Amino acid sequence: MENHEKTLTESISDAKMEFERLQALLSEKEAEMKREEILKKHTTPITFLEGRGRWTTRVNGKQKTLKSRKELEDWIVSQYSETATAKTLDDIAEAWFSIDEKRSTDRTLVKHRGWYERFLKNSPLFTKNIQDITIDDGYEWVSYCLSIYPHMTRKYFTNVRSVLNGIMQYAIDKRLLTYNPIANMKLGKDVFCIPDKTREEDTVFSTVERTSVCKFSMNEAEATGEAKYYAIALLFELPLRDGELCALTWGNIIKDIKGNSKLVIERQLVTDCTSGKAKGYRIVNYGKTRAAYREITLSERAIQILDRVKFLNTQKGYPTTQSDFIFMRKYKGIVCGCTQRCFDPFLRKYCKEAGMLVIKSPHDVRRTVCTNLYLNGMPPKRIQKVMGHETLEQTLEYIRSTNDDLEDSQFFNLLNQAAPDNVIPMKTKVG
């Protein structure tokens, strides 16, 4: 009996070991098949570099060079395996956000997260198998968005859709899709709400408004001895974003080889959203766009304002070394730099004191500077450079027409005033 039980126990143990061995072989075979499938989908050539004796290829634009082909194939498989089990867009959303974190500002990332949570995460589109998504699912998603936010404008929808497009592109990069199935949706004008139209003259300051606002700004600075009020007057002299204005230090003022004073724009103050929520501010060593780094020539009036700012800061006992902020204040007894929240209320107050019917923003000041540069004859491409815009199209959107513009008929009449030397004579047939 004992021998029988012993034999039975050994048989069970052997069967268990055999089962585990077969399971391991099956897993190994599945892994091998999965590896082969991934390598088949990898369309970029795997090339042997004879001069270096190494193998090289690219995955999603990322080049890798290793000693052996097997090492390189192992790396290729690892690059694709992270999304190999992904079935829905929601499965790869976090992977896309990990990339978005590296290329977006904190503030933009918070917006992307918010749009994802509100319009994408719980939508039918994000729970459907990626391979089964069609353009009809895209139209259903638009209806889903409008059911959540009925007053959505086309511009707002475009912002939300940018997150979806980013995740779709990530799916394409990872070979989960071959194309974006909802890229060609045709959405009519009546799908979204039409925003209230703003008159162009309500987004720039007229000459009278500018003069009045600057006067109130400088008067308050002189009356209180606080140089921060001069910031509004300086904004009308320079094509700056308010975040760039806050980040300016005295070291940003330089002299070129001709002796001209220039302002170097290389940093900005941004809302600190590193925790996922807006909390305080921080200085970052990059601009809003790739074109944000620039040097701006200072006008005589701008130099005068900056000289006065330094004098008042010195009188107040504020430091004025190369690394100190140009516009400073005392906050809870501590001397620190100003933020956007300082300047916006100043400007609003001056607009009211000037009797303006439309209260304008620091961004309207930036539009005013852009428009005035254009009206004074600066070529649009040069305006683009000093504004820190990536494209000329952005710059042209900032230029506003005013009531002082010539009528169209006056512009066309100027065509007849070409100098005789610039007119090509017509050839006439002789005799």
Secondary structure by P-SEA (a helix, b strand, c coil): caaaaaaaaaaaaaaaaaaaaaaaaaaaaaaaaaaaaaaaaccccccccccccccccccccbbbbcccaaaaaaaaaaaacccccccccccaaaaaaaaaaacccaaaaaaaaaaaacccccccccccccccccaaaaaaaaaaaaaacccccaaaaaaaaaaaaaaaaaaaaaccccccccccccccccccccccccccccccccaaaaaaaaaaaaaaaaaccccccaaaaaaaaccccaaaaaacccccccccccbbbbbbbcbbbbcccccccccbbbbbcccccccccbbbbbcaaaaaaaaaaaaaaaaaccccccccccbbbbcccbbbbbcccccaaaaaaaaaaacccccccaaaaaaaaaaaaaaacccaaaaaaaaccccaaaaaaacccccccccaaaaaaaccccccccbbbbbbbcc
